[in-house]
């Protein structure tokens, strides 16, 4: 088993090279690899435990969503806080209600069952959205809206699902109880994230260890602390870790750069494992029994429920028609709906797992149709930005105490003030040092006579307090 798992991971990693060349989202590659080696195709790995999948997925989502919050800038969140929040709450409710009603009347399902299915598949998936927006960089406003919405809309979908599953199982809650629970899920989660971020920052500054590995272990501990603390007070752990990541990512603490690099690896591994696992869980032969229902539900969700929700939710905000249409198409489904699809069976109301298979098939269709075309649509609507070239080298300042200096990266664009100028002519002052330059995958020594060119990446040691002024000077003069 370990041998085949090793081959599976290695094959998945190298298959991303193919996905980059042909423009297929990475998540689909991971899903496809999981399906191919799973029980129904090659049969190399036998896996059919939805409950185990749920438990592992819950843990993986913690790190995926924390990393999403960690990389969300304060300016981005402030820019889209209102529309993203409304999409994550009101938008999910509208999606569930419209889809549930449509399923009831078109497919002739019992009303409560229809509303349960609509609720299960009502939220967009953060893991899928984050993967695609990273692979296809979008303009700041639209990328932040999609990312924040996808990270924050799980609580509403979970509460709606539990409400209708509980009602079908004879354990329903009152409308007042539902609203109260929803408000506490959000406020309690946000409060927990804020408090734990303060504790985490203090712990990082107090650790003072020469072994940087301890800082990586510490970040795992405080992430789990945020989620566990929220769970104890019956708040939403996903909201807690996302906002803890946001507040921690927008503050300074010891070993932040190293922690950021470590989190990128953890998030990538979590995404890969999640979609590989979902691929292994898929049984393509069983889809022959539910493909009609899954296709109809996916069609209703993509072309009716999601557009209605987006257009109603964005009425008060200044989005162009192209941006609204893109938000409609960006409602990609992924791991969370599949995880929620295990709830009916857990409550004893989906003994033949037909609901699970229908949801799984509909989610696969969403990933295939929306996931594979979202990048193309962004380019068609001119909502993309150029991919930032990545340096093959990394320069990091490791300190066991809070320092006034830090190491920064700056990319030289054709429009940058410093482009075409020699380093000696920039007059950066005694406190600022360009330590190295990356050009064409090579490192250049930063001599005063070196002329900066487009796409050069500068590694700059500078005072933290002066970084933004320095950035503005290099960019605008």
N, C-alpha and C positions, 0 to 999 in steps of 0.2 A: 504493500500500500504506500509506504513512504517513497519507494522508488518511483512509482507512477505519479505520485503527487509532485515529486521533484521535476519529473519530465513535463508535467502539466504546467507548472509555474514557468519553467524555462521556455517552453513552446509559446506560452501566452505572451511573455515579454518580447520575444523576437517577432511574434506575429504583429506586434504594434508597428513594426517597420513597414509592413505591407499596408496596414490601415492608413498610415500617414501618406503613402504614395497614391492610394486610390481614393482617399477622402472618406473612408468609412469610420464612424466613431469607434473609439477604443472599446467602449462598453459592449458593442455588438460583437467585437472580436472575442472578448472574454466569454460572453454568452455562448457564442458559436463553439468555441473550444470545449467549454463545459458540456454542451449538448452532444458533441461528437464523441467524447470519451465516456459519456454517461451510459446508463443502463440500456437505453433504447437503441443506440447506434453501435459503437464498438464494444461497449460493455466492459471497458477496462476498470472503471470505478463504479461500484454499486452504491447508489445513494438515493434514498427516497424518504428521508425523515424530515417532514415539514416543521415539526416542533424544534428539532435541533437547529434547523436553518433559521428559525425565528430567533432563538436565543443567541446564536452566533451573529446574526445580522444586527441585532440590537446593539451588541458591543462594537461591531465595526462601524455602525452609523455614528456612534459617539465620537470617534476619532475623525471621521470624514467631515462631520458638521462642525467640530471644533476647529479644524483646519480652515474650513470655509469662513468661519467667524474671524479667525486669527488673521486672515488675509483680506478682510473687508476693512477698508480705510474709514476713518471717522467721516470724512467728507462724502464718501460714497453712500454711507448709511443715512446721513442727514439729508442727502439729495433725494433718496427714494423711500424714506421711512414710512410716510403716509400711504402712498400707493401700494407698496409692498405689503404693509400690514393689512390693508383692506383686502388685497388679493388673497392673503393668507388666511383670512377669517371669513369675511362676507363672500369672497370669490369661491372658496371651498364649499360653503353652505349652498350657494346658488348652483354650483356644479352638481353637487349631490342631489339636490331637490329636482332640478331639471332632468338629470339623467335618470333618477329614480322614477319620476312620473312617466318619462318616455318609455322606460323598460316595462312599466306596468301596463300601459295602454297598447304598446306595439307588440311586446312579447307575451302579453297576457300572464305575467308572473303575479303572484300574490303581492299586495301593495307593500307590506312591511319587508318582504324579501327583496323587492325591487329597490326600496330605499336603502336597505342594507348594502346591496351591491353597489349602488350609486355612491354611498359613503365610503366604501372600501377603496374605490378607485378615484376618489375625488381630489386627492392631493398630488402635486407634482413631486418628482423625486430629486432630492438634493444631489445625491451621488451622480445620477445621470446628467443633470443640468450642469454641475460643476465640471465634470469631465469634458462636456461638449464646449462650454464657454472657454475653458482653458485651451482646448484644441483649436477653437475658432475665436480669437479675441474679438470682443464686441465693444462698441462705444460704451463709455462709462455708465451712462444713465440706464440703458437697456440691460446691460450685463448685471449691474447692481440690483435692479428690480427683480430680474429672474432669480439671481442667486439668493437674495434675502427672502423672497417669497417662498422659494423651494425649501429653504432651511426652516422657515417659521410656520409652514402650513400643516405640518404633521399633527399638532395637538388637536386642531379642529377635526381633521379626518379621523383621528383615533377616538375622540369623544363621540362623534356621530356614529362611528362603527359600533362602539361599545353600547351606545343607546339603543340602536336597532337590534343588535345581536342579543342584548339583555332583554329587550321586549319580546323577541321571538322565543327566548328561553325562559320567559316569565320572571325576568329580573329587571324590568325597565325602571328608569328614574323619571322624576317629574320635570316639567319644563324649567321650573325655578332651580331645581337641583342641577340641571344641565348647564344653565347660564352661570350659576355660581361656580360650578366646577371649571368651566371654560375660563372665566375671569381669573380664578386662582391659578390655573395651569400657566397662564401667561405672566401674570404679575409675580407669582411665587418663583417661576423659573427665571425671570429677568433679575429679580432681587437676589436670588441665590447665585446667579452668574456674576453679578457685580461684587458681592461680598467675597466669594471664593477667589475672584481675580485679584482683590486686594491682599488676601492671605497669600496667594501664590506669588505675587510680586515680592512680598516681604520674605517669604521662604527662599526665593532665588537669591535675594540680596544677602541673606544671612548664612547661606550654605558655605560659601568660601572654600570650595574644594578644588584641589589641583587636578582632580580627575573629572574631565568634562562629561564622562559617561554618567556621572551622578546627576547632572543637570537634565539629561535625557530621561532618566528614570523618574526624576522628580516631576517632569511635565506630565508623564503618564499618570502619576499618582494624583496630581491636582485636578487633572481632567476627570478621572474617575470619582474624585471627591466631590466635584461640582454635580455630576450626574447622580451620585448616591445621596447627596444631601437633599437634592430636589425630590428624589423619590421618597425619602423619609417624611418630608412635609407634604407629600401628595401633590407636589407641583410637577411641571413637565421637565424631565431631565434633558431632553433634546434642546429645548429653549435655553436651559441653564448653560449647557456646554457651548452653544453657539455664541451667546452673549458674553460668557466668560472669555471665550476666544477673542471676541471683538475687543473687549476692554483690555485684555492682556496684550493683544497684538498692537494696540494703539498706545502702549506705554513702554517705557524703557526699563529693562531689568538685566541683571547679569547673565551673560551667555545667550542673549536673545538671538543673535545670528545663527549660532550653532543649533539652538532649539528649533529655529525656523527650518533649517535644512533637514533636521531629524524628522520634524512633523511632515514635511513633504514626502519623505520616504514612507512614513507610517500611513499617511493618507493614500498614497499610491498603492501600497500593499493591501490596505483595507478595501479600496475600490475593486482591485483585481480579484481579491478573494471573494468578495460579495457577489460579483457577477459570474465568476466561475462556479460558485456554489449554486446560484440560481439556475445556471445552465445544466449542472449535474442533476438538479431536482426536476428538470423538465422531462416529460415522457411524451415525445412527439406522437406516439401511437394513440395515446388517449385524446389527443386533440381532434382526432377524426370524429369523436362523439360530440364535441362541443364547438367545433370551429364556426358553425353558423351563428350560434349565440355570441361567441367571442367576437366575431367579425362585426356583428350588428351593434354590440355594446361599444366596441372601439370606434365605430363610425359615428354613433350618437355622441360619444364623449368628445371626439376630436372636432367634429364639424358642427355640433349644436350646443352641447352643454358648456364646453370651455369658452367658445366665442361669446356666448351670452354672458357668462360670468365675467370675462375680461372687459367687455364693453360697458357693462353696468358698473363694474368696480372702478373703472378709470374715467368715468364721466367728469368728476371734479378736477381732473389733472390734465396737464398739457402734454398729451402724447399725440404724435402724428398718426395718421391712418396706417402708415406702414409699420410704425412701432406697435400699434395695437394689434395689427394682424400678426406681427412677429411674436408678440406675447401670447396670442392665441395658439400659435403653432409651437410655442415653447413649453406647453404644458405636458412635458414628457413624463411618462409613468415608468417606474422602475421597481426598486427593492421594497419600498414601504407598502405599496398596495399588495404585493405578493405576501409580505409578512402579515398584513392585516387579513389577507384571505385565509390564513390559517386559523383565525379566531372562531369562525362558525363551527369548524370541526371540533375545536377545543371545547365549545359549549354544547356539543352534541346535536347540532342542527344541520350538519353537512356530512352525514355519515358516508356517503358515496363520493365525497370530495368533488362533486360537480361544480360547485361554486368556485372552489380553488382552481380547478382546471380552466374554467371560463375566464376568471380574472387573469390567470397566468397567460393564457393565449392572447387576451386583449392587451396585456402589458407588452408582450413580445411584439405585437403588431405596432403598438405605439413607439417602441424603441426602433423598430425597423423603419417605419414610415417617417416619423418625426425626427428621430435621432439621426438618420442618414441624410436628411434633407435640410436640417436646421441651418447648418453652415452655409449651404448653397443659397438658402433663402436670405440669410444675413448679407451675403455678398450681392445678391440681386437687389435687395432693398438699400444697399450701401450703408449698412450698419456696422461693418467690421472696421477694425483698425489694424495696422501692420503688426505682424508678430515681432515681438522684441527678440532680437538675436541673443542667444545665451552664450556666455563665455564658457569655454571648456575648462577654465581655471577658476579657482575660488581663493580669495584672500580674506581671512577672518582674524579679528582681534579677539583673542581669548583672555578674559580677565576674571579673577575670582572676587573682585570687588567692583562696585559701581565706579565707572570712569567718566571723565568729562569728554573723552574722545571716543570715536567709533570709526569703523571702516565702512565706507559706502561705495556703491557702484553707480556709475553715471554713464549712460549711453549717449554718444555724440550723434545727433541727427543732422541732416543737410541744412536744416533751418536753425540749428543751434548757434548762438553767438560765438562759442569757442571754436566752431568748425573752421579749419583752415589757418588757425592761429598757432603760433609756437607757444610752448609751455611758458617760456621765460617772459612772453609778452602779456600773459594773463594777470600777472601781479596778484597772486592769490594770498600773499602775506606769509608771515613766519609760522602761523599756527596751522596752516593747511599744506599737506604734502600729497602729491600724486605718487603713490608707491609703485605702480606698474600700469602698463597699458596692454590690452588684448587687441590684436589686429590680425585678421585672417587666421584665427586659431593659433596665433603665436604670441608670446609675451615680449614686449619691447621694454627696454630700460627707459625710464622717464627723464631723459636728458632735456635740458632747457631748449635745445634747438629742434626737438621733435615737433613736427607740425601735425596737429590733430586732424583726423579725417573722419568722414561719415562712417558710422557703425563701429568706430572705436569704442571700447569699453574701458573706462577709467576706474581704477581702484584708488579711492581717496581717503586718507586719514585726516579727519577734521573734527573740530569741537561739535558736540551734539547741538549746542545752543545756536550755532551758526550754520547748521546744515541747510536749512530751507533758504536762507539768504544766499548761500553758496550755490545751491541748485538753481535758483532764479538768475544769479549772475552768469553761470555757465550757459544757461539756456537763452536768456534774453539780454544779457549785458548790463 
